[in-house]
Amino acid sequence: MSQRGARILGSVFVFAFALLGIGQCGYKKIQTFQSLENVEADIVRQFPSADAMIPEGLALYQETSQSVTLIDARSAEEYQVSRLEGALNLNEVEEILDFLESRSDSNDPVVIYGALGYRAAELAQEMDDRGVSNLSHLKGGIFRWVNEGREVVDGNGYVTDWVHPYNKLWGRLLDKKHRLTLKESE
């Protein structure tokens, strides 16, 4: 075999192994999104120092009228479709820190949530790294919250059944009766 032929054959093998690696990585990502439990386990692996609060725990705080500050880490568009009642829409580290420093009830727990929990866990871990205490993220995010039958409100404060699915892949983890239909481009 010529030197050129050997280089081409070597390149084909490298390309084939690269495709195999990309395929496996893609498969793992798809496998992660097969269930909310898989996503939650992935979040724990990626953000090990981020404290999580289960939805039942947050609901208990609310039922007993204990004060808790809710921060919705999703986009303004997602926040307008629905949110946990009383939640503030803050999704940048610095704006959250500014808010936390300005509040008078600094001993109240703070719960950050997102769609599934990735954004919230990342923010919670960042807050933990900066020494902020008494802060956690909502395990399973707003998806788990509504999938378990808890209420959310829309941009006008009215109870709604709809939740923005973030995208079509993540939206599969949201019960269909709660999933807002996205445009084809989303």
ROZAKE-406237 format. One record per residue (C-alpha): z, y, x; residue in one letter. Coordinates in steps of 0.02 Angstrom, whole numbers, plus 50000, padded with zeros to 5 digits. Example, Ala and Ser with C-alpha at 12.3 -4.5 7.8 and 13.67 -1.06 7.14 Angstrom:
REM ROZAKE-406237
{rec {50390, 49775, 50615}, a}
{rec {50357, 49947, 50684}, s}
REM end
This chain:
REM ROZAKE-406237
{rec {50000, 50000, 50000}, m}
{rec {49957, 50172, 50064}, s}
{rec {50088, 50304, 50099}, q}
{rec {50024, 50406, 49952}, r}
{rec {50035, 50255, 49836}, g}
{rec {50213, 50221, 49894}, a}
{rec {50262, 50403, 49858}, r}
{rec {50184, 50395, 49685}, i}
{rec {50272, 50230, 49647}, l}
{rec {50437, 50303, 49712}, g}
{rec {50413, 50457, 49603}, s}
{rec {50381, 50348, 49451}, v}
{rec {50543, 50252, 49483}, f}
{rec {50642, 50413, 49506}, v}
{rec {50565, 50484, 49346}, f}
{rec {50603, 50323, 49250}, a}
{rec {50785, 50323, 49307}, f}
{rec {50801, 50507, 49264}, a}
{rec {50734, 50473, 49089}, l}
{rec {50854, 50328, 49070}, l}
{rec {51000, 50442, 49120}, g}
{rec {50945, 50580, 49001}, i}
{rec {50923, 50452, 48863}, g}
{rec {51097, 50383, 48889}, q}
{rec {51171, 50558, 48892}, c}
{rec {51081, 50597, 48730}, g}
{rec {51140, 50434, 48656}, y}
{rec {51321, 50475, 48699}, k}
{rec {51302, 50645, 48617}, k}
{rec {51228, 50568, 48460}, i}
{rec {51365, 50436, 48460}, q}
{rec {51497, 50575, 48472}, t}
{rec {51429, 50654, 48314}, f}
{rec {51436, 50494, 48212}, q}
{rec {51611, 50533, 48149}, s}
{rec {51738, 50673, 48145}, l}
{rec {51860, 50557, 48235}, e}
{rec {51737, 50538, 48381}, n}
{rec {51717, 50728, 48390}, v}
{rec {51906, 50751, 48389}, e}
{rec {51926, 50625, 48530}, a}
{rec {51791, 50715, 48630}, d}
{rec {51882, 50880, 48603}, i}
{rec {52044, 50805, 48671}, v}
{rec {51950, 50743, 48825}, r}
{rec {51867, 50912, 48855}, q}
{rec {52018, 51023, 48818}, f}
{rec {52173, 50921, 48863}, p}
{rec {52296, 51066, 48870}, s}
{rec {52247, 51138, 48700}, a}
{rec {52381, 51101, 48572}, d}
{rec {52315, 51039, 48405}, a}
{rec {52389, 51058, 48231}, m}
{rec {52338, 50933, 48100}, i}
{rec {52279, 51002, 47932}, p}
{rec {52430, 50926, 47844}, e}
{rec {52545, 51024, 47958}, g}
{rec {52457, 51188, 47923}, l}
{rec {52456, 51152, 47737}, a}
{rec {52644, 51120, 47745}, l}
{rec {52670, 51290, 47829}, y}
{rec {52571, 51371, 47689}, q}
{rec {52659, 51275, 47549}, e}
{rec {52831, 51324, 47614}, t}
{rec {52778, 51506, 47636}, s}
{rec {52813, 51500, 47821}, q}
{rec {52716, 51633, 47912}, s}
{rec {52569, 51576, 48017}, v}
{rec {52427, 51680, 48088}, t}
{rec {52253, 51606, 48062}, l}
{rec {52107, 51649, 48175}, i}
{rec {51932, 51593, 48128}, d}
{rec {51833, 51575, 48289}, a}
{rec {51664, 51552, 48204}, r}
{rec {51522, 51677, 48190}, s}
{rec {51528, 51817, 48063}, a}
{rec {51393, 51728, 47961}, e}
{rec {51496, 51567, 47951}, e}
{rec {51654, 51668, 47912}, y}
{rec {51569, 51757, 47765}, q}
{rec {51519, 51592, 47684}, v}
{rec {51698, 51527, 47686}, s}
{rec {51862, 51532, 47779}, r}
{rec {52043, 51485, 47762}, l}
{rec {52129, 51616, 47657}, e}
{rec {52203, 51754, 47763}, g}
{rec {52108, 51709, 47921}, a}
{rec {52048, 51843, 48041}, l}
{rec {51876, 51826, 48120}, n}
{rec {51906, 51839, 48307}, l}
{rec {51803, 51737, 48428}, n}
{rec {51817, 51819, 48598}, e}
{rec {51961, 51788, 48719}, v}
{rec {51995, 51972, 48750}, e}
{rec {51996, 52021, 48566}, e}
{rec {52115, 51878, 48528}, i}
{rec {52230, 51930, 48671}, l}
{rec {52227, 52111, 48611}, d}
{rec {52269, 52057, 48435}, f}
{rec {52411, 51944, 48493}, l}
{rec {52486, 52083, 48598}, e}
{rec {52478, 52207, 48453}, s}
{rec {52565, 52104, 48319}, r}
{rec {52748, 52128, 48279}, s}
{rec {52778, 51948, 48222}, d}
{rec {52748, 51873, 48393}, s}
{rec {52856, 51720, 48358}, n}
{rec {52747, 51660, 48215}, d}
{rec {52632, 51515, 48258}, p}
{rec {52447, 51552, 48280}, v}
{rec {52315, 51427, 48229}, v}
{rec {52134, 51449, 48285}, i}
{rec {51997, 51352, 48198}, y}
{rec {51810, 51329, 48205}, g}
{rec {51686, 51215, 48117}, a}
{rec {51741, 51053, 48201}, l}
{rec {51859, 51118, 48333}, g}
{rec {51760, 51140, 48495}, y}
{rec {51761, 51330, 48498}, r}
{rec {51941, 51338, 48438}, a}
{rec {52003, 51210, 48566}, a}
{rec {51914, 51302, 48706}, e}
{rec {51996, 51465, 48653}, l}
{rec {52166, 51381, 48632}, a}
{rec {52153, 51307, 48807}, q}
{rec {52103, 51476, 48877}, e}
{rec {52254, 51555, 48791}, m}
{rec {52366, 51418, 48861}, d}
{rec {52295, 51447, 49035}, d}
{rec {52340, 51631, 49017}, r}
{rec {52519, 51590, 48967}, g}
{rec {52506, 51619, 48779}, v}
{rec {52626, 51505, 48687}, s}
{rec {52649, 51454, 48506}, n}
{rec {52459, 51439, 48483}, l}
{rec {52360, 51287, 48430}, s}
{rec {52191, 51241, 48361}, h}
{rec {52161, 51156, 48194}, l}
{rec {52115, 50974, 48223}, k}
{rec {51946, 50940, 48144}, g}
{rec {51920, 51124, 48104}, g}
{rec {51867, 51189, 47934}, i}
{rec {51762, 51031, 47909}, f}
{rec {51915, 50917, 47906}, r}
{rec {52009, 51047, 47803}, w}
{rec {51883, 51045, 47660}, v}
{rec {51837, 50861, 47679}, n}
{rec {52020, 50825, 47641}, e}
{rec {52009, 50929, 47481}, g}
{rec {52090, 51092, 47535}, r}
{rec {52031, 51262, 47474}, e}
{rec {51931, 51393, 47565}, v}
{rec {51880, 51566, 47508}, v}
{rec {51717, 51662, 47525}, d}
{rec {51688, 51835, 47597}, g}
{rec {51755, 51914, 47436}, n}
{rec {51913, 51809, 47434}, g}
{rec {51858, 51693, 47293}, y}
{rec {51883, 51504, 47306}, v}
{rec {51719, 51420, 47354}, t}
{rec {51656, 51244, 47383}, d}
{rec {51534, 51295, 47520}, w}
{rec {51554, 51288, 47708}, v}
{rec {51424, 51342, 47836}, h}
{rec {51377, 51182, 47929}, p}
{rec {51344, 51273, 48095}, y}
{rec {51187, 51168, 48120}, n}
{rec {51107, 51014, 48044}, k}
{rec {51180, 50893, 48172}, l}
{rec {51359, 50952, 48147}, w}
{rec {51331, 50974, 47961}, g}
{rec {51317, 50785, 47940}, r}
{rec {51506, 50779, 47968}, l}
{rec {51538, 50892, 47820}, l}
{rec {51544, 50814, 47646}, d}
{rec {51379, 50852, 47558}, k}
{rec {51468, 50937, 47413}, k}
{rec {51530, 51069, 47536}, h}
{rec {51377, 51085, 47648}, r}
{rec {51280, 51246, 47631}, l}
{rec {51094, 51211, 47652}, t}
{rec {51020, 51294, 47805}, l}
{rec {50845, 51363, 47822}, k}
{rec {50719, 51252, 47910}, e}
{rec {50729, 51361, 48067}, s}
{rec {50917, 51329, 48088}, e}
REM end
